[in-house]
Amino acid sequence: MKEEKRIRSLKELKENCKNGYIEFYVLSGGMIRGSRDIYYNKKDKSWCVWYGVCDVESVYKNDDEFLNEEFVIIEAMKKGCFLRY
C-alpha cells in the first residue's frame, strides 16, 4: 500500500500530476472525503480534474482558471488536508 502524501502548494501539485491522472482526495471533517483525479499538462499549462463521485470532468486553460474555480482544492492545500493516494 502506498503512503499518502500531503500536497501543500500548486507547485507540488504540478510535480505530482504531470505524467498522467493521479488520484487525490480532500479530507473534510474526519471521515468524509472527496476524491479527484487530476492531470497537469506541462506543455500547454492546462489542468483536467475528474470528480469520481459525480463523473464530471473540468478542464482549465491555465493556472488562473484552476485557482479561481478549484477553491476547495486550494483551501484544502492551505489547511494540510489535500492528499495524494
ZADONU-332804 format. One line per field, with one value per atom (N, C-alpha, C, O, CB): residue number from 1; atom name; z, x, y; residue in one letter. Coordinates in Angstrom, 2 decimals. Each point is the difference from the previous one (the first is absolute). Glycine has a CB too. Example, Ala and Ser with C-alpha at 12.3 -4.5 7.8 and 13.67 -1.06 7.14 Angstrom:
BEGIN
num [1,1,1,1,1,2,2,2,2,2]
atome [N,CA,C,O,CB,N,CA,C,O,CB]
z [7.80,0.00,0.00,0.66,0.59,-1.97,0.06,0.73,0.17,-2.32]
x [13.19,-0.89,0.90,1.04,-2.93,1.54,0.82,-0.77,0.51,0.67]
y [-5.69,1.19,1.20,-0.02,-1.15,2.22,1.19,1.09,1.11,-1.74]
residu [a,a,a,a,a,s,s,s,s,s]
***
This chain:
BEGIN
num [1,1,1,1,1,2,2,2,2,2,3,3,3,3,3,4,4,4,4,4,5,5,5,5,5,6,6,6,6,6,7,7,7,7,7,8,8,8,8,8,9,9,9,9,9,10,10,10,10,10,11,11,11,11,11,12,12,12,12,12,13,13,13,13,13,14,14,14,14,14,15,15,15,15,15,16,16,16,16,16,17,17,17,17,17,18,18,18,18,18,19,19,19,19,19,20,20,20,20,20,21,21,21,21,21,22,22,22,22,22,23,23,23,23,23,24,24,24,24,24,25,25,25,25,25,26,26,26,26,26,27,27,27,27,27,28,28,28,28,28,29,29,29,29,29,30,30,30,30,30,31,31,31,31,31,32,32,32,32,32,33,33,33,33,33,34,34,34,34,34,35,35,35,35,35,36,36,36,36,36,37,37,37,37,37,38,38,38,38,38,39,39,39,39,39,40,40,40,40,40,41,41,41,41,41,42,42,42,42,42,43,43,43,43,43,44,44,44,44,44,45,45,45,45,45,46,46,46,46,46,47,47,47,47,47,48,48,48,48,48,49,49,49,49,49,50,50,50,50,50,51,51,51,51,51,52,52,52,52,52,53,53,53,53,53,54,54,54,54,54,55,55,55,55,55,56,56,56,56,56,57,57,57,57,57,58,58,58,58,58,59,59,59,59,59,60,60,60,60,60,61,61,61,61,61,62,62,62,62,62,63,63,63,63,63,64,64,64,64,64,65,65,65,65,65,66,66,66,66,66,67,67,67,67,67,68,68,68,68,68,69,69,69,69,69,70,70,70,70,70,71,71,71,71,71,72,72,72,72,72,73,73,73,73,73,74,74,74,74,74,75,75,75,75,75,76,76,76,76,76,77,77,77,77,77,78,78,78,78,78,79,79,79,79,79,80,80,80,80,80,81,81,81,81,81,82,82,82,82,82,83,83,83,83,83,84,84,84,84,84,85,85,85,85,85]
atome [N,CA,C,O,CB,N,CA,C,O,CB,N,CA,C,O,CB,N,CA,C,O,CB,N,CA,C,O,CB,N,CA,C,O,CB,N,CA,C,O,CB,N,CA,C,O,CB,N,CA,C,O,CB,N,CA,C,O,CB,N,CA,C,O,CB,N,CA,C,O,CB,N,CA,C,O,CB,N,CA,C,O,CB,N,CA,C,O,CB,N,CA,C,O,CB,N,CA,C,O,CB,N,CA,C,O,CB,N,CA,C,O,CB,N,CA,C,O,CB,N,CA,C,O,CB,N,CA,C,O,CB,N,CA,C,O,CB,N,CA,C,O,CB,N,CA,C,O,CB,N,CA,C,O,CB,N,CA,C,O,CB,N,CA,C,O,CB,N,CA,C,O,CB,N,CA,C,O,CB,N,CA,C,O,CB,N,CA,C,O,CB,N,CA,C,O,CB,N,CA,C,O,CB,N,CA,C,O,CB,N,CA,C,O,CB,N,CA,C,O,CB,N,CA,C,O,CB,N,CA,C,O,CB,N,CA,C,O,CB,N,CA,C,O,CB,N,CA,C,O,CB,N,CA,C,O,CB,N,CA,C,O,CB,N,CA,C,O,CB,N,CA,C,O,CB,N,CA,C,O,CB,N,CA,C,O,CB,N,CA,C,O,CB,N,CA,C,O,CB,N,CA,C,O,CB,N,CA,C,O,CB,N,CA,C,O,CB,N,CA,C,O,CB,N,CA,C,O,CB,N,CA,C,O,CB,N,CA,C,O,CB,N,CA,C,O,CB,N,CA,C,O,CB,N,CA,C,O,CB,N,CA,C,O,CB,N,CA,C,O,CB,N,CA,C,O,CB,N,CA,C,O,CB,N,CA,C,O,CB,N,CA,C,O,CB,N,CA,C,O,CB,N,CA,C,O,CB,N,CA,C,O,CB,N,CA,C,O,CB,N,CA,C,O,CB,N,CA,C,O,CB,N,CA,C,O,CB,N,CA,C,O,CB,N,CA,C,O,CB,N,CA,C,O,CB,N,CA,C,O,CB,N,CA,C,O,CB,N,CA,C,O,CB,N,CA,C,O,CB,N,CA,C,O,CB,N,CA,C,O,CB,N,CA,C,O,CB,N,CA,C,O,CB,N,CA,C,O,CB]
z [0.00,0.00,0.00,0.79,0.43,-2.10,-0.08,1.20,0.57,-3.06,2.85,1.07,-0.55,-1.09,2.31,-0.48,-0.41,0.11,0.86,-0.12,-1.60,0.00,0.02,-0.84,-0.41,2.20,0.05,-1.06,-0.17,2.64,-3.17,-1.03,0.56,0.39,-2.32,1.97,0.67,-0.90,0.47,1.55,-3.31,-0.89,-1.43,-0.36,1.88,-2.33,-1.42,-0.69,-0.86,0.86,0.36,-0.58,0.29,-0.88,1.14,0.96,0.41,-0.73,-0.40,2.66,-2.42,-0.72,-1.45,-0.53,2.04,-2.16,-1.39,-0.13,-0.92,0.54,1.28,-0.04,0.15,-0.60,1.55,-0.17,0.26,-1.12,-0.11,2.49,-3.21,-1.00,-1.42,-0.83,2.59,-2.06,-1.34,-0.96,-1.20,2.23,-0.52,-0.84,-0.21,-0.37,1.18,-0.58,-0.16,1.18,0.95,-2.28,1.25,1.08,1.27,-0.01,-1.65,2.76,1.32,0.92,-0.07,-0.28,1.21,0.91,1.28,0.65,-1.61,1.29,1.21,0.77,-0.54,-0.56,2.34,0.73,1.02,0.46,-0.78,0.65,0.97,1.25,-0.08,-1.71,2.93,1.27,0.46,-0.06,0.68,-0.16,0.43,1.24,-0.09,-2.29,3.51,1.24,0.44,0.27,-0.86,0.66,0.54,-1.03,-0.68,2.76,-2.22,-0.85,-1.40,-0.83,2.88,-2.32,-1.32,-0.90,0.45,0.54,-2.26,-0.92,-1.41,-0.32,1.73,-2.22,-1.38,-0.91,0.15,0.50,-1.58,-0.89,-1.31,-0.50,1.51,-1.54,-1.28,-0.70,0.64,0.22,-2.15,-0.82,-0.73,-0.65,0.38,0.36,-0.57,-0.93,0.27,1.78,-3.16,-0.95,-0.33,-0.26,-0.70,0.97,-0.41,-1.28,-0.02,2.42,-3.46,-1.27,-0.03,-0.16,-1.03,1.36,0.09,-1.30,0.02,1.65,-2.81,-1.30,-0.19,-0.35,-0.59,1.16,-0.21,1.30,0.00,-2.13,3.26,1.34,0.37,0.74,-1.02,-0.23,0.30,1.08,0.30,-2.65,2.92,1.06,-0.39,-0.66,2.39,-1.31,-0.09,1.38,0.61,-3.10,2.96,1.30,-0.22,-0.53,1.80,-0.86,-0.11,1.40,0.88,-3.03,2.34,1.28,-0.11,-0.69,1.18,0.20,-0.10,0.51,-0.56,0.78,0.82,0.61,-0.98,-0.07,2.31,-3.00,-0.92,-1.47,-0.89,2.61,-1.99,-1.35,-0.88,-1.11,1.35,0.29,-0.71,-0.16,0.91,0.02,-2.11,-0.25,-0.26,-0.75,-0.20,1.57,-0.23,-0.61,0.44,1.49,-2.94,-0.68,0.16,-0.18,-1.49,2.03,0.20,-0.90,-0.08,2.46,-3.04,-0.98,0.63,-0.64,-0.83,2.73,0.64,1.52,0.53,-2.53,2.69,1.46,0.57,0.98,-1.03,-0.57,0.52,0.01,0.99,-1.84,-0.25,-0.05,1.07,0.69,-3.15,2.58,1.00,1.41,0.79,-2.30,1.82,1.34,0.30,1.14,-1.31,-0.82,0.20,0.15,0.71,-2.00,0.65,0.01,1.02,0.51,-2.90,2.68,0.89,1.42,0.58,-2.54,2.51,1.31,1.11,1.01,-1.81,0.65,1.02,0.08,1.09,-1.47,-0.77,-0.03,0.59,0.80,-2.83,1.66,0.47,1.52,0.69,-2.90,2.73,1.46,0.72,1.07,-1.46,-0.20,0.62,0.06,0.99,-1.83,-0.21,0.03,1.11,0.74,-3.22,2.60,1.05,1.40,0.90,-2.42,1.70,1.31,0.23,1.09,-1.18,-0.90,0.15,-0.09,0.53,0.84,-2.03,-0.09,-1.45,-0.31,2.49,-3.07,-1.39,-0.18,0.15,-1.00,0.54,-0.02,-1.30,-0.68,3.12,-2.76,-1.14,0.53,1.02,-2.34,0.62,0.38,-0.21,0.26,-0.85]
x [0.84,-0.84,0.88,0.94,-2.78,1.54,0.77,-0.28,-1.09,1.06,1.06,-0.17,-0.66,0.35,1.67,-2.98,-0.66,0.98,0.88,-3.12,2.07,0.90,-0.84,-0.88,2.66,-1.52,-0.69,0.56,1.21,-1.64,-0.47,0.37,-0.34,-1.14,0.72,1.42,-0.21,0.15,-0.17,0.98,-0.49,0.17,-0.34,-0.01,1.79,-2.04,-0.27,1.22,-0.14,-1.49,2.80,1.23,0.13,0.33,0.77,-1.36,0.07,-1.07,0.26,0.64,-2.09,-1.07,0.41,-0.21,-1.50,2.28,0.46,1.02,-0.08,-0.34,1.36,1.04,-0.60,0.50,1.13,-2.68,-0.60,-0.90,-0.23,0.35,-0.63,-0.98,0.35,-0.89,-0.82,2.98,0.41,0.17,0.17,0.95,-1.16,0.20,-1.26,0.07,2.25,-3.46,-1.27,-0.91,0.39,0.75,-2.36,-0.95,0.49,0.41,-2.28,1.81,0.36,-1.20,-0.67,3.17,-2.76,-1.15,0.39,1.00,-1.93,0.12,0.17,-1.32,-1.04,2.81,-1.71,-1.25,0.14,1.08,-1.63,-0.62,-0.12,-0.63,-1.06,0.84,0.87,-0.60,-0.92,0.34,1.68,-3.19,-0.97,-0.73,-0.92,0.64,0.70,-0.70,0.10,-1.02,-0.49,2.68,0.20,-0.07,0.99,-1.93,-0.21,-0.08,-0.55,-0.06,-0.24,-0.09,-0.52,1.17,0.92,-3.14,2.17,1.05,-0.60,-1.02,2.77,-1.10,-0.41,1.17,1.07,-2.74,1.47,1.08,-0.01,-1.05,0.95,1.31,0.19,1.20,1.01,-2.04,0.91,1.15,0.43,-0.82,0.04,2.06,0.49,1.16,0.87,-1.62,0.74,1.11,0.40,-0.85,0.05,2.11,0.54,0.81,0.93,-0.86,-0.43,0.71,1.08,-0.31,-1.75,3.29,1.11,0.22,0.44,0.62,-1.37,0.22,-0.88,0.50,0.13,-1.93,-0.89,-0.49,-0.80,0.10,1.21,-0.29,-1.48,-0.51,2.47,-2.64,-1.42,-0.20,0.91,-1.49,-0.60,-0.37,-1.27,-0.88,1.95,-1.16,-1.23,-0.25,0.89,-0.54,-1.59,-0.38,-1.25,-1.00,1.98,-0.91,-1.14,-0.51,0.76,0.14,-2.21,-0.65,-0.70,-1.01,0.70,0.85,-0.53,-1.40,-0.76,3.04,-2.66,-1.31,-1.11,-1.02,2.02,-0.81,-1.04,0.37,-0.76,0.08,1.84,0.47,-0.02,-0.54,-0.30,1.46,0.09,1.47,0.81,-3.05,2.58,1.36,-0.01,-0.84,1.48,0.30,0.18,1.37,0.99,-2.52,1.59,1.25,0.26,-0.89,0.57,1.57,0.40,1.18,0.94,-1.78,0.79,1.03,1.33,1.04,-2.87,1.79,1.22,-0.14,-1.05,1.52,0.60,-0.01,-1.06,-0.65,3.08,-2.60,-0.99,-1.40,-0.72,2.14,-1.81,-1.32,-0.11,-1.01,0.86,1.18,0.00,-0.14,-0.83,2.27,-0.64,-0.03,-1.34,-0.47,2.92,-3.08,-1.28,-1.17,-0.96,1.85,-0.81,-1.13,0.14,-1.00,0.71,1.49,0.21,0.34,1.02,-0.22,-1.68,0.26,0.03,0.68,-1.76,0.36,0.03,1.39,0.52,-2.97,3.04,1.36,0.99,0.86,-1.45,0.50,0.93,-0.11,1.02,-1.17,-1.06,-0.19,0.51,0.60,-2.59,1.74,0.47,1.53,0.56,-2.62,2.73,1.47,0.47,0.93,-0.85,-0.72,0.37,-0.16,0.79,-1.48,-0.33,-0.30,0.73,-0.09,-2.12,2.93,0.73,-0.85,0.36,1.20,-2.72,-0.89,-0.30,-1.08,0.07,1.98,-0.08,1.09,1.19,-2.12,0.56,0.94,-0.02,-1.02,0.76,1.43,0.15,-0.04,0.62,0.73,-2.07,-0.01,1.36,0.20,-2.60]
y [-1.19,1.19,1.24,0.10,-1.34,2.19,1.22,0.90,0.01,-0.17,0.91,0.96,1.25,0.47,-1.38,1.46,1.24,1.15,-0.01,-0.87,1.88,1.15,1.27,0.18,-1.47,2.15,1.29,0.93,0.11,-0.40,0.94,0.97,1.38,0.26,-1.91,2.54,1.28,1.23,1.12,-2.23,0.90,1.16,-0.38,-1.18,2.12,0.07,-0.24,-0.60,-0.88,2.79,-1.45,-0.54,-1.50,-0.79,3.04,-2.61,-1.41,-0.83,-1.14,1.84,-0.13,-0.70,-0.24,-1.09,2.14,-0.04,-0.15,-1.12,-0.81,3.25,-2.50,-1.03,-1.40,-0.95,2.59,-1.76,-1.30,-0.50,-1.20,1.75,0.35,-0.45,0.39,0.18,-0.02,-0.03,0.39,-1.19,0.20,1.75,-3.17,-1.18,-0.81,-1.17,1.11,0.65,-0.70,0.28,0.67,-2.45,1.25,0.21,-0.68,-1.15,1.30,0.60,-0.52,0.22,1.03,-0.54,-1.45,0.08,0.73,-0.32,-1.81,3.12,0.80,-0.01,-0.38,1.85,-1.04,0.18,1.12,0.35,-2.77,2.97,1.07,-0.60,-0.62,2.42,-1.62,-0.41,1.11,1.18,-2.60,1.04,0.99,-0.50,-0.81,1.63,-0.34,-0.34,-1.44,-0.63,2.41,-2.29,-1.34,-1.09,-0.27,1.10,-1.48,-1.17,0.29,-0.90,-0.42,2.54,0.34,0.40,0.67,0.08,-1.18,0.39,0.14,-0.61,-0.57,1.99,0.17,-0.32,0.57,1.19,-2.68,-0.43,0.78,0.40,-2.68,2.49,0.65,-0.62,-0.30,2.44,-2.33,-0.40,1.26,0.66,-3.11,2.79,1.26,-0.27,-0.83,2.07,-0.51,-0.04,1.43,0.85,-3.07,2.47,1.29,-0.22,-0.80,1.65,-0.13,-0.09,1.08,1.18,-2.12,0.53,0.94,0.77,1.15,-2.66,0.89,0.66,1.22,1.08,-3.29,2.06,1.15,0.63,0.93,-1.99,0.53,0.52,-0.07,0.84,0.66,-2.52,-0.18,-1.07,-0.77,1.45,-0.69,-0.93,-0.76,0.55,0.96,-2.77,-0.78,-0.59,-0.58,0.03,0.69,-0.54,-0.85,0.48,1.51,-3.26,-0.90,-0.32,-0.41,-0.58,1.19,-0.28,-1.34,-0.14,2.60,-3.45,-1.36,-0.17,-0.80,0.06,1.45,-0.15,0.35,-0.69,1.20,0.56,0.45,-0.20,0.40,1.25,-2.25,-0.27,1.26,0.00,-2.35,3.40,1.28,0.35,-0.19,0.97,-0.25,0.44,1.51,0.51,-2.79,2.99,1.43,0.22,-0.59,1.19,0.26,0.31,1.49,0.83,-2.73,2.22,1.40,0.30,-0.79,0.77,1.16,0.37,0.39,-0.10,0.85,-0.32,0.49,-0.02,-0.36,1.81,-1.05,0.01,0.94,-0.34,-0.19,1.70,0.96,-0.59,0.14,1.72,-2.50,-0.64,-1.08,-0.09,0.57,-1.29,-1.07,0.58,-0.47,-0.95,2.43,0.61,0.65,-0.05,0.43,0.23,0.67,-0.97,0.30,1.60,-3.04,-0.94,-1.14,-0.48,1.03,-0.97,-1.14,0.47,-0.39,-0.98,2.21,0.58,-1.04,0.20,1.88,-3.18,-1.05,-0.62,-0.23,-0.24,0.20,-0.57,0.98,-0.40,-0.94,2.60,1.02,0.15,0.05,1.15,-1.13,0.12,-1.24,0.09,1.38,-2.64,-1.25,-0.03,-0.46,-0.73,1.67,0.05,0.93,-0.32,-0.13,1.62,0.96,-0.61,0.29,1.60,-2.72,-0.58,-1.32,-0.58,1.68,-1.59,-1.25,-1.23,-1.06,2.28,-1.11,-1.16,-0.39,-0.49,1.16,-0.43,-0.46,-1.03,0.31,1.90,-3.44,-1.10,-0.78,-0.09,-0.05,-0.42,-0.89,-1.43,-0.31,2.02,-2.57,-1.42,-0.60,-1.18,0.99]
residu [m,m,m,m,m,k,k,k,k,k,e,e,e,e,e,e,e,e,e,e,k,k,k,k,k,r,r,r,r,r,i,i,i,i,i,r,r,r,r,r,s,s,s,s,s,l,l,l,l,l,k,k,k,k,k,e,e,e,e,e,l,l,l,l,l,k,k,k,k,k,e,e,e,e,e,n,n,n,n,n,c,c,c,c,c,k,k,k,k,k,n,n,n,n,n,g,g,g,g,g,y,y,y,y,y,i,i,i,i,i,e,e,e,e,e,f,f,f,f,f,y,y,y,y,y,v,v,v,v,v,l,l,l,l,l,s,s,s,s,s,g,g,g,g,g,g,g,g,g,g,m,m,m,m,m,i,i,i,i,i,r,r,r,r,r,g,g,g,g,g,s,s,s,s,s,r,r,r,r,r,d,d,d,d,d,i,i,i,i,i,y,y,y,y,y,y,y,y,y,y,n,n,n,n,n,k,k,k,k,k,k,k,k,k,k,d,d,d,d,d,k,k,k,k,k,s,s,s,s,s,w,w,w,w,w,c,c,c,c,c,v,v,v,v,v,w,w,w,w,w,y,y,y,y,y,g,g,g,g,g,v,v,v,v,v,c,c,c,c,c,d,d,d,d,d,v,v,v,v,v,e,e,e,e,e,s,s,s,s,s,v,v,v,v,v,y,y,y,y,y,k,k,k,k,k,n,n,n,n,n,d,d,d,d,d,d,d,d,d,d,e,e,e,e,e,f,f,f,f,f,l,l,l,l,l,n,n,n,n,n,e,e,e,e,e,e,e,e,e,e,f,f,f,f,f,v,v,v,v,v,i,i,i,i,i,i,i,i,i,i,e,e,e,e,e,a,a,a,a,a,m,m,m,m,m,k,k,k,k,k,k,k,k,k,k,g,g,g,g,g,c,c,c,c,c,f,f,f,f,f,l,l,l,l,l,r,r,r,r,r,y,y,y,y,y]
***
